[in-house]
Amino acid sequence: MASSRMATHRVSRGESLWSIAGRYYGRPELWPLIRSANPGRVAKGGDLILVGTELGIPAAPRGDEGAQLLGKRGGGGRRGRRP
């Protein structure tokens, strides 16, 4: 279950990590933050989440912190790409 510091989101039909990150952060390219916060609930590539899955949504990064976090994650060129 998600920690008390995180919002929770139940996945609905047609949603993706890209769309969920856009909703919560206003920056869909931050979808890897949600994937990383939910090990075992999201397929490794981030392109498969099941309807009804409850995801923890980490607090929105401040300033350019999101870009710094994404830079540290690597991802073999996937950074910023829609899952």
Biopython code that builds the backbone (N, CA, C, O; Angstrom):
import numpy as np
from Bio.PDB.StructureBuilder import StructureBuilder

atoms = [
    (1, "MET", "N", (0.850, -1.191, 0.000)),
    (1, "MET", "CA", (0.000, 0.000, 0.000)),
    (1, "MET", "C", (0.884, 1.239, 0.000)),
    (1, "MET", "O", (2.009, 1.198, 0.497)),
    (2, "ALA", "N", (0.404, 2.294, -0.531)),
    (2, "ALA", "CA", (1.169, 3.534, -0.639)),
    (2, "ALA", "C", (1.381, 4.153, 0.735)),
    (2, "ALA", "O", (0.552, 3.996, 1.632)),
    (3, "SER", "N", (2.490, 4.854, 0.894)),
    (3, "SER", "CA", (2.770, 5.502, 2.169)),
    (3, "SER", "C", (1.828, 6.671, 2.381)),
    (3, "SER", "O", (1.227, 7.170, 1.430)),
    (4, "SER", "N", (1.696, 7.110, 3.630)),
    (4, "SER", "CA", (0.775, 8.197, 3.949)),
    (4, "SER", "C", (1.227, 9.524, 3.329)),
    (4, "SER", "O", (0.431, 10.460, 3.251)),
    (5, "ARG", "N", (2.475, 9.625, 2.890)),
    (5, "ARG", "CA", (2.980, 10.852, 2.262)),
    (5, "ARG", "C", (2.591, 10.948, 0.796)),
    (5, "ARG", "O", (2.825, 11.975, 0.158)),
    (6, "MET", "N", (2.008, 9.903, 0.263)),
    (6, "MET", "CA", (1.655, 9.881, -1.149)),
    (6, "MET", "C", (0.140, 9.919, -1.317)),
    (6, "MET", "O", (-0.612, 9.368, -0.513)),
    (7, "ALA", "N", (-0.276, 10.580, -2.380)),
    (7, "ALA", "CA", (-1.664, 10.464, -2.805)),
    (7, "ALA", "C", (-1.826, 9.073, -3.400)),
    (7, "ALA", "O", (-0.835, 8.432, -3.751)),
    (8, "THR", "N", (-3.044, 8.608, -3.515)),
    (8, "THR", "CA", (-3.279, 7.336, -4.195)),
    (8, "THR", "C", (-4.194, 7.583, -5.382)),
    (8, "THR", "O", (-5.005, 8.509, -5.395)),
    (9, "HIS", "N", (-4.034, 6.728, -6.371)),
    (9, "HIS", "CA", (-4.830, 6.843, -7.593)),
    (9, "HIS", "C", (-5.205, 5.443, -8.034)),
    (9, "HIS", "O", (-4.339, 4.576, -8.155)),
    (10, "ARG", "N", (-6.487, 5.215, -8.274)),
    (10, "ARG", "CA", (-6.942, 3.935, -8.812)),
    (10, "ARG", "C", (-7.051, 4.073, -10.332)),
    (10, "ARG", "O", (-7.750, 4.949, -10.841)),
    (11, "VAL", "N", (-6.353, 3.199, -11.037)),
    (11, "VAL", "CA", (-6.278, 3.262, -12.497)),
    (11, "VAL", "C", (-7.639, 2.956, -13.119)),
    (11, "VAL", "O", (-8.297, 1.974, -12.776)),
    (12, "SER", "N", (-8.036, 3.822, -14.038)),
    (12, "SER", "CA", (-9.274, 3.663, -14.808)),
    (12, "SER", "C", (-8.939, 3.253, -16.234)),
    (12, "SER", "O", (-7.810, 3.420, -16.694)),
    (13, "ARG", "N", (-9.923, 2.720, -16.915)),
    (13, "ARG", "CA", (-9.754, 2.296, -18.315)),
    (13, "ARG", "C", (-9.241, 3.464, -19.160)),
    (13, "ARG", "O", (-9.736, 4.586, -19.056)),
    (14, "GLY", "N", (-8.260, 3.186, -19.982)),
    (14, "GLY", "CA", (-7.716, 4.178, -20.907)),
    (14, "GLY", "C", (-6.592, 5.025, -20.337)),
    (14, "GLY", "O", (-5.992, 5.817, -21.064)),
    (15, "GLU", "N", (-6.294, 4.877, -19.051)),
    (15, "GLU", "CA", (-5.217, 5.677, -18.459)),
    (15, "GLU", "C", (-3.864, 5.033, -18.698)),
    (15, "GLU", "O", (-3.748, 3.825, -18.906)),
    (16, "SER", "N", (-2.848, 5.878, -18.659)),
    (16, "SER", "CA", (-1.462, 5.434, -18.762)),
    (16, "SER", "C", (-0.664, 6.189, -17.705)),
    (16, "SER", "O", (-1.156, 7.158, -17.125)),
    (17, "LEU", "N", (0.552, 5.752, -17.458)),
    (17, "LEU", "CA", (1.395, 6.508, -16.526)),
    (17, "LEU", "C", (1.607, 7.920, -17.047)),
    (17, "LEU", "O", (1.677, 8.869, -16.265)),
    (18, "TRP", "N", (1.710, 8.064, -18.359)),
    (18, "TRP", "CA", (1.867, 9.371, -18.998)),
    (18, "TRP", "C", (0.690, 10.288, -18.626)),
    (18, "TRP", "O", (0.888, 11.427, -18.205)),
    (19, "SER", "N", (-0.530, 9.773, -18.789)),
    (19, "SER", "CA", (-1.705, 10.611, -18.504)),
    (19, "SER", "C", (-1.858, 10.883, -17.016)),
    (19, "SER", "O", (-2.284, 11.970, -16.627)),
    (20, "ILE", "N", (-1.516, 9.914, -16.182)),
    (20, "ILE", "CA", (-1.620, 10.101, -14.735)),
    (20, "ILE", "C", (-0.604, 11.137, -14.261)),
    (20, "ILE", "O", (-0.933, 11.997, -13.444)),
    (21, "ALA", "N", (0.626, 11.063, -14.766)),
    (21, "ALA", "CA", (1.639, 12.059, -14.401)),
    (21, "ALA", "C", (1.206, 13.451, -14.863)),
    (21, "ALA", "O", (1.421, 14.433, -14.154)),
    (22, "GLY", "N", (0.604, 13.539, -16.032)),
    (22, "GLY", "CA", (0.102, 14.824, -16.515)),
    (22, "GLY", "C", (-0.962, 15.383, -15.593)),
    (22, "GLY", "O", (-1.001, 16.585, -15.333)),
    (23, "ARG", "N", (-1.817, 14.518, -15.103)),
    (23, "ARG", "CA", (-2.897, 14.954, -14.200)),
    (23, "ARG", "C", (-2.349, 15.463, -12.873)),
    (23, "ARG", "O", (-2.767, 16.518, -12.395)),
    (24, "TYR", "N", (-1.418, 14.726, -12.274)),
    (24, "TYR", "CA", (-0.937, 15.074, -10.940)),
    (24, "TYR", "C", (0.187, 16.104, -10.942)),
    (24, "TYR", "O", (0.285, 16.915, -10.022)),
    (25, "TYR", "N", (1.028, 16.080, -11.962)),
    (25, "TYR", "CA", (2.196, 16.954, -11.986)),
    (25, "TYR", "C", (2.103, 18.064, -13.027)),
    (25, "TYR", "O", (2.839, 19.048, -12.952)),
    (26, "GLY", "N", (1.199, 17.910, -14.001)),
    (26, "GLY", "CA", (1.172, 18.855, -15.108)),
    (26, "GLY", "C", (2.356, 18.664, -16.041)),
    (26, "GLY", "O", (2.609, 19.494, -16.914)),
    (27, "ARG", "N", (3.074, 17.576, -15.855)),
    (27, "ARG", "CA", (4.269, 17.256, -16.660)),
    (27, "ARG", "C", (4.287, 15.750, -16.914)),
    (27, "ARG", "O", (4.870, 15.005, -16.126)),
    (28, "PRO", "N", (3.668, 15.293, -17.983)),
    (28, "PRO", "CA", (3.555, 13.858, -18.223)),
    (28, "PRO", "C", (4.888, 13.127, -18.326)),
    (28, "PRO", "O", (4.962, 11.924, -18.078)),
    (29, "GLU", "N", (5.941, 13.857, -18.694)),
    (29, "GLU", "CA", (7.254, 13.202, -18.817)),
    (29, "GLU", "C", (7.799, 12.729, -17.473)),
    (29, "GLU", "O", (8.819, 12.042, -17.428)),
    (30, "LEU", "N", (7.136, 13.086, -16.383)),
    (30, "LEU", "CA", (7.577, 12.626, -15.056)),
    (30, "LEU", "C", (6.971, 11.268, -14.680)),
    (30, "LEU", "O", (7.037, 10.863, -13.520)),
    (31, "TRP", "N", (6.385, 10.568, -15.653)),
    (31, "TRP", "CA", (5.792, 9.263, -15.375)),
    (31, "TRP", "C", (6.744, 8.268, -14.710)),
    (31, "TRP", "O", (6.273, 7.442, -13.928)),
    (32, "PRO", "N", (8.075, 8.296, -14.976)),
    (32, "PRO", "CA", (8.950, 7.336, -14.294)),
    (32, "PRO", "C", (8.939, 7.479, -12.764)),
    (32, "PRO", "O", (9.238, 6.518, -12.056)),
    (33, "LEU", "N", (8.600, 8.660, -12.254)),
    (33, "LEU", "CA", (8.525, 8.838, -10.800)),
    (33, "LEU", "C", (7.414, 7.969, -10.212)),
    (33, "LEU", "O", (7.568, 7.388, -9.138)),
    (34, "ILE", "N", (6.310, 7.892, -10.920)),
    (34, "ILE", "CA", (5.193, 7.059, -10.457)),
    (34, "ILE", "C", (5.566, 5.589, -10.574)),
    (34, "ILE", "O", (5.297, 4.804, -9.664)),
    (35, "ARG", "N", (6.183, 5.213, -11.687)),
    (35, "ARG", "CA", (6.602, 3.816, -11.858)),
    (35, "ARG", "C", (7.553, 3.395, -10.752)),
    (35, "ARG", "O", (7.408, 2.311, -10.186)),
    (36, "SER", "N", (8.524, 4.241, -10.438)),
    (36, "SER", "CA", (9.510, 3.900, -9.411)),
    (36, "SER", "C", (8.896, 3.785, -8.025)),
    (36, "SER", "O", (9.386, 3.027, -7.188)),
    (37, "ALA", "N", (7.834, 4.527, -7.780)),
    (37, "ALA", "CA", (7.178, 4.501, -6.470)),
    (37, "ALA", "C", (6.254, 3.298, -6.300)),
    (37, "ALA", "O", (5.710, 3.078, -5.218)),
    (38, "ASN", "N", (6.076, 2.520, -7.368)),
    (38, "ASN", "CA", (5.113, 1.417, -7.341)),
    (38, "ASN", "C", (5.701, 0.107, -7.844)),
    (38, "ASN", "O", (5.167, -0.488, -8.780)),
    (39, "PRO", "N", (6.794, -0.353, -7.238)),
    (39, "PRO", "CA", (7.366, -1.627, -7.701)),
    (39, "PRO", "C", (6.358, -2.758, -7.516)),
    (39, "PRO", "O", (5.681, -2.846, -6.492)),
    (40, "GLY", "N", (6.275, -3.608, -8.514)),
    (40, "GLY", "CA", (5.353, -4.728, -8.451)),
    (40, "GLY", "C", (3.945, -4.398, -8.906)),
    (40, "GLY", "O", (3.133, -5.309, -9.075)),
    (41, "ARG", "N", (3.626, -3.129, -9.110)),
    (41, "ARG", "CA", (2.286, -2.741, -9.569)),
    (41, "ARG", "C", (2.288, -2.273, -11.017)),
    (41, "ARG", "O", (1.233, -2.146, -11.638)),
    (42, "VAL", "N", (3.483, -2.018, -11.552)),
    (42, "VAL", "CA", (3.625, -1.514, -12.913)),
    (42, "VAL", "C", (4.654, -2.390, -13.618)),
    (42, "VAL", "O", (5.703, -2.700, -13.055)),
    (43, "ALA", "N", (4.352, -2.786, -14.848)),
    (43, "ALA", "CA", (5.310, -3.579, -15.618)),
    (43, "ALA", "C", (6.620, -2.810, -15.749)),
    (43, "ALA", "O", (6.623, -1.579, -15.754)),
    (44, "LYS", "N", (7.716, -3.523, -15.854)),
    (44, "LYS", "CA", (9.048, -2.919, -15.860)),
    (44, "LYS", "C", (9.189, -1.767, -16.857)),
    (44, "LYS", "O", (9.786, -0.743, -16.522)),
    (45, "GLY", "N", (8.665, -1.907, -18.052)),
    (45, "GLY", "CA", (8.786, -0.860, -19.057)),
    (45, "GLY", "C", (7.864, 0.322, -18.821)),
    (45, "GLY", "O", (8.017, 1.369, -19.450)),
    (46, "GLY", "N", (6.909, 0.161, -17.918)),
    (46, "GLY", "CA", (5.998, 1.244, -17.621)),
    (46, "GLY", "C", (4.829, 1.338, -18.576)),
    (46, "GLY", "O", (4.024, 2.265, -18.484)),
    (47, "ASP", "N", (4.724, 0.379, -19.505)),
    (47, "ASP", "CA", (3.658, 0.489, -20.496)),
    (47, "ASP", "C", (2.459, -0.404, -20.181)),
    (47, "ASP", "O", (1.550, -0.512, -21.004)),
    (48, "LEU", "N", (2.434, -1.043, -19.018)),
    (48, "LEU", "CA", (1.295, -1.869, -18.662)),
    (48, "LEU", "C", (0.898, -1.611, -17.213)),
    (48, "LEU", "O", (1.632, -1.939, -16.281)),
    (49, "ILE", "N", (-0.262, -1.026, -17.051)),
    (49, "ILE", "CA", (-0.879, -0.902, -15.734)),
    (49, "ILE", "C", (-2.304, -1.409, -15.887)),
    (49, "ILE", "O", (-2.964, -1.125, -16.886)),
    (50, "LEU", "N", (-2.771, -2.146, -14.916)),
    (50, "LEU", "CA", (-4.090, -2.765, -15.020)),
    (50, "LEU", "C", (-5.158, -1.889, -14.394)),
    (50, "LEU", "O", (-4.931, -1.247, -13.368)),
    (51, "VAL", "N", (-6.323, -1.868, -15.020)),
    (51, "VAL", "CA", (-7.469, -1.141, -14.480)),
    (51, "VAL", "C", (-7.731, -1.648, -13.063)),
    (51, "VAL", "O", (-7.719, -2.852, -12.809)),
    (52, "GLY", "N", (-7.965, -0.719, -12.157)),
    (52, "GLY", "CA", (-8.238, -1.062, -10.764)),
    (52, "GLY", "C", (-7.015, -1.073, -9.869)),
    (52, "GLY", "O", (-7.147, -1.130, -8.646)),
    (53, "THR", "N", (-5.823, -1.018, -10.456)),
    (53, "THR", "CA", (-4.593, -0.999, -9.662)),
    (53, "THR", "C", (-4.518, 0.314, -8.886)),
    (53, "THR", "O", (-4.746, 1.385, -9.449)),
    (54, "GLU", "N", (-4.203, 0.231, -7.613)),
    (54, "GLU", "CA", (-4.018, 1.434, -6.805)),
    (54, "GLU", "C", (-2.544, 1.815, -6.814)),
    (54, "GLU", "O", (-1.685, 1.032, -6.408)),
    (55, "LEU", "N", (-2.267, 3.013, -7.276)),
    (55, "LEU", "CA", (-0.895, 3.511, -7.364)),
    (55, "LEU", "C", (-0.651, 4.582, -6.320)),
    (55, "LEU", "O", (-1.536, 5.383, -6.022)),
    (56, "GLY", "N", (0.543, 4.594, -5.769)),
    (56, "GLY", "CA", (0.971, 5.696, -4.927)),
    (56, "GLY", "C", (1.540, 6.778, -5.827)),
    (56, "GLY", "O", (2.314, 6.495, -6.741)),
    (57, "ILE", "N", (1.153, 8.017, -5.563)),
    (57, "ILE", "CA", (1.627, 9.145, -6.375)),
    (57, "ILE", "C", (2.539, 9.993, -5.495)),
    (57, "ILE", "O", (2.056, 10.670, -4.588)),
    (58, "PRO", "N", (3.856, 9.970, -5.748)),
    (58, "PRO", "CA", (4.778, 10.763, -4.931)),
    (58, "PRO", "C", (4.481, 12.257, -5.058)),
    (58, "PRO", "O", (3.870, 12.706, -6.028)),
    (59, "ALA", "N", (4.920, 13.002, -4.072)),
    (59, "ALA", "CA", (4.766, 14.460, -4.118)),
    (59, "ALA", "C", (5.410, 15.007, -5.389)),
    (59, "ALA", "O", (6.415, 14.482, -5.868)),
    (60, "ALA", "N", (4.817, 16.062, -5.921)),
    (60, "ALA", "CA", (5.352, 16.691, -7.130)),
    (60, "ALA", "C", (6.731, 17.267, -6.856)),
    (60, "ALA", "O", (6.939, 17.917, -5.832)),
    (61, "PRO", "N", (7.670, 17.038, -7.756)),
    (61, "PRO", "CA", (8.994, 17.629, -7.590)),
    (61, "PRO", "C", (8.920, 19.147, -7.713)),
    (61, "PRO", "O", (8.042, 19.685, -8.387)),
    (62, "ARG", "N", (9.838, 19.815, -7.064)),
    (62, "ARG", "CA", (9.878, 21.280, -7.094)),
    (62, "ARG", "C", (10.940, 21.759, -8.063)),
    (62, "ARG", "O", (12.016, 21.171, -8.171)),
    (63, "GLY", "N", (10.622, 22.839, -8.769)),
    (63, "GLY", "CA", (11.588, 23.425, -9.703)),
    (63, "GLY", "C", (12.050, 22.425, -10.732)),
    (63, "GLY", "O", (11.239, 21.733, -11.347)),
    (64, "ASP", "N", (13.361, 22.347, -10.921)),
    (64, "ASP", "CA", (13.904, 21.409, -11.900)),
    (64, "ASP", "C", (14.301, 20.086, -11.247)),
    (64, "ASP", "O", (15.032, 19.291, -11.837)),
    (65, "GLU", "N", (13.819, 19.859, -10.038)),
    (65, "GLU", "CA", (14.107, 18.612, -9.332)),
    (65, "GLU", "C", (13.650, 17.398, -10.145)),
    (65, "GLU", "O", (14.325, 16.369, -10.147)),
    (66, "GLY", "N", (12.510, 17.510, -10.834)),
    (66, "GLY", "CA", (12.022, 16.403, -11.651)),
    (66, "GLY", "C", (13.005, 16.030, -12.743)),
    (66, "GLY", "O", (13.255, 14.848, -12.976)),
    (67, "ALA", "N", (13.558, 17.015, -13.408)),
    (67, "ALA", "CA", (14.537, 16.745, -14.464)),
    (67, "ALA", "C", (15.781, 16.094, -13.877)),
    (67, "ALA", "O", (16.350, 15.187, -14.485)),
    (68, "GLN", "N", (16.205, 16.542, -12.713)),
    (68, "GLN", "CA", (17.375, 15.943, -12.067)),
    (68, "GLN", "C", (17.094, 14.494, -11.700)),
    (68, "GLN", "O", (17.949, 13.631, -11.895)),
    (69, "LEU", "N", (15.908, 14.216, -11.171)),
    (69, "LEU", "CA", (15.553, 12.846, -10.811)),
    (69, "LEU", "C", (15.516, 11.952, -12.043)),
    (69, "LEU", "O", (16.002, 10.822, -12.006)),
    (70, "LEU", "N", (14.948, 12.447, -13.123)),
    (70, "LEU", "CA", (14.888, 11.658, -14.344)),
    (70, "LEU", "C", (16.276, 11.399, -14.893)),
    (70, "LEU", "O", (16.548, 10.312, -15.401)),
    (71, "GLY", "N", (17.149, 12.375, -14.799)),
    (71, "GLY", "CA", (18.517, 12.215, -15.270)),
    (71, "GLY", "C", (19.263, 11.133, -14.518)),
    (71, "GLY", "O", (20.091, 10.438, -15.107)),
    (72, "LYS", "N", (18.996, 10.974, -13.245)),
    (72, "LYS", "CA", (19.653, 9.955, -12.424)),
    (72, "LYS", "C", (19.124, 8.561, -12.718)),
    (72, "LYS", "O", (19.804, 7.578, -12.423)),
    (73, "ARG", "N", (17.935, 8.447, -13.288)),
    (73, "ARG", "CA", (17.321, 7.148, -13.508)),
    (73, "ARG", "C", (17.840, 6.453, -14.754)),
    (73, "ARG", "O", (17.688, 5.238, -14.889)),
    (74, "GLY", "N", (18.439, 7.185, -15.650)),
    (74, "GLY", "CA", (18.911, 6.553, -16.877)),
    (74, "GLY", "C", (17.726, 6.158, -17.738)),
    (74, "GLY", "O", (16.828, 6.968, -17.969)),
    (75, "GLY", "N", (17.716, 4.931, -18.212)),
    (75, "GLY", "CA", (16.572, 4.440, -18.955)),
    (75, "GLY", "C", (16.865, 4.152, -20.408)),
    (75, "GLY", "O", (15.937, 3.925, -21.184)),
    (76, "GLY", "N", (18.112, 4.154, -20.798)),
    (76, "GLY", "CA", (18.460, 3.741, -22.144)),
    (76, "GLY", "C", (17.741, 4.495, -23.244)),
    (76, "GLY", "O", (17.340, 3.903, -24.247)),
    (77, "GLY", "N", (17.576, 5.793, -23.064)),
    (77, "GLY", "CA", (16.938, 6.592, -24.093)),
    (77, "GLY", "C", (15.428, 6.697, -23.944)),
    (77, "GLY", "O", (14.788, 7.385, -24.738)),
    (78, "ARG", "N", (14.848, 6.046, -22.965)),
    (78, "ARG", "CA", (13.389, 6.092, -22.782)),
    (78, "ARG", "C", (12.963, 7.351, -22.047)),
    (78, "ARG", "O", (11.784, 7.706, -22.071)),
    (79, "ARG", "N", (13.887, 8.028, -21.401)),
    (79, "ARG", "CA", (13.534, 9.197, -20.601)),
    (79, "ARG", "C", (12.726, 10.193, -21.423)),
    (79, "ARG", "O", (13.123, 10.592, -22.518)),
    (80, "GLY", "N", (11.585, 10.581, -20.869)),
    (80, "GLY", "CA", (10.753, 11.549, -21.526)),
    (80, "GLY", "C", (9.832, 10.978, -22.591)),
    (80, "GLY", "O", (8.975, 11.695, -23.107)),
    (81, "ARG", "N", (9.988, 9.704, -22.933)),
    (81, "ARG", "CA", (9.121, 9.096, -23.922)),
    (81, "ARG", "C", (7.858, 8.587, -23.266)),
    (81, "ARG", "O", (7.869, 8.146, -22.116)),
    (82, "ARG", "N", (6.798, 8.651, -23.991)),
    (82, "ARG", "CA", (5.519, 8.170, -23.486)),
    (82, "ARG", "C", (5.548, 6.651, -23.402)),
    (82, "ARG", "O", (5.923, 5.977, -24.361)),
    (83, "PRO", "N", (5.142, 6.102, -22.224)),
    (83, "PRO", "CA", (5.143, 4.640, -22.094)),
    (83, "PRO", "C", (4.038, 4.002, -22.907)),
    (83, "PRO", "O", (3.900, 2.779, -22.907)),
]
sb = StructureBuilder()
sb.init_structure("model")
sb.init_model(0)
sb.init_chain("A")
sb.init_seg("    ")
for serial, (resi, resn, name, xyz) in enumerate(atoms, 1):
    if name == "N":
        sb.init_residue(resn, " ", resi, " ")
    sb.init_atom(name, np.array(xyz, "f"), 0.0, 1.0, " ", f" {name:<3s}", serial, name[0])
structure = sb.get_structure()
